[in-house]
Amino acid sequence: MRNILDLSGKVALITGAGQGVGKQIALHFAEYNARGIIINDFNGERAEETARQISEEYKDTEVIAAQADVSNWDSVRNMVDKALDRFGTIDILVNNAGNAGGTVQDVMGMQKTFLETLPEEWEKWIGVNYYGPMYTSRAVLPSMVQNQYGKIVNIISDAGRVGEPKLVVYSGAKAGTAGFTRGLAREVSRYNITANCVALSTMNTPGVAEFTNNEEILKKVLKKYPIKRVGEPEDAANAVLFLSSDASSWITGQTYPVNGGYSFNQ
Ligand SMILES: NC(=O)c1ccc[n+]([C@@H]2O[C@H](COP(=O)([O-])OP(=O)(O)OC[C@H]3O[C@@H](n4cnc5c(N)ncnc54)[C@H](O)[C@@H]3O)[C@@H](O)[C@H]2O)c1
């Protein structure tokens, strides 16, 4: 039987892949035979540990760690240059780094109404969730154009589709990434490059464990979900794998909700 999700020969850069959804995407890509995977995270130790774990499990995939802050253009350019030197190509770019900081404290820190925040607090949310995907895309695209091949998948949030109180700046940044993806998709399809988004809702990851491990909060959250569980990293990685494979070659500029039915697309 033909494996339509096979990634043999492909090299992928996944941002924020040291833990949570990004780590599971990397595991999926290795399981589906990717030739190379670059595990980016701004927490270098986390990236190294994840790269080591995946290398041990999947001997045929070359997995390397790349410490870089995706909200910093120089840091992104340097990472992409090094990755291209090593692998010669980046076929798949998954912009997964998000939230801001990657600790429970950081996520709790954003639980404020818009009026309780000041512009200086917005920067980090806009930096990682909006500038991040633009910086990495800008750095990777010249090589994708040259190779006449590319898959870009941006992880956004249903907060960006329906709006979320106390996550207002984050909602805007994620919605911005969806708009960026649509515009980019129109520009680059002539080079055989697709760009799509996956919009997640509440996921079981270290970044939001404070919420998902609290039974009282969880009960309230799940009232909004037709499917009565939070998402697992596998749920997200399944959709990302599809959009990163040639099985999705006639799909571009779209946003796919993976959200237990929290919201619906028309
Ligand atoms: N967890 C959820 O409930 C949820 C819901 C909707 C959308 N999302 C989105 O899904 C994606 C993954 O979320 P998660 O819960 O797995 O995240 P997480 O917080 O568990 O992990 C994110 C990783 O990204 C890294 N990171 C953060 N900022 C970075 C930066 N500037 N540069 C490089 N790396 C950086 C962190 O160090 C961390 O290892 C994010 O884009 C997030 O916004 C998550």
The ligand as an ORCA input file, in Angstrom:
! r2SCAN-3c Opt
* xyz 0 1
  N      -1.539     24.581     24.413
  C      -2.680     25.123     24.004
  O      -3.743     25.015     24.655
  C      -2.721     25.858     22.698
  C      -3.960     26.319     22.243
  C      -4.017     26.972     21.017
  C      -2.860     27.191     20.290
  N      -1.666     26.770     20.792
  C      -0.469     27.036     19.990
  O       0.193     25.808     19.724
  C       1.598     26.017     19.639
  C       2.315     25.046     20.566
  O       1.812     25.217     21.869
  P       2.289     24.328     23.097
  O       1.178     24.361     24.096
  O       2.848     23.046     22.622
  O       3.459     25.260     23.653
  P       4.443     25.089     24.879
  O       4.431     26.388     25.599
  O       4.193     23.830     25.669
  O       5.834     24.918     24.095
  C       6.262     25.934     23.235
  C       7.750     25.833     23.029
  O       8.112     26.972     22.238
  C       9.296     27.530     22.750
  N       9.332     28.957     22.455
  C       8.590     29.935     23.023
  N       8.944     31.126     22.511
  C       9.935     30.888     21.604
  C      10.701     31.711     20.758
  N      10.566     33.052     20.770
  N      11.614     31.128     19.933
  C      11.792     29.787     19.927
  N      11.096     28.956     20.729
  C      10.174     29.502     21.557
  C       9.231     27.270     24.249
  O      10.525     27.294     24.860
  C       8.555     25.906     24.316
  O       9.498     24.845     24.363
  C       1.812     27.492     19.995
  O       1.913     28.248     18.795
  C       0.554     27.882     20.735
  O       0.282     29.266     20.653
  C      -1.572     26.091     21.969
*
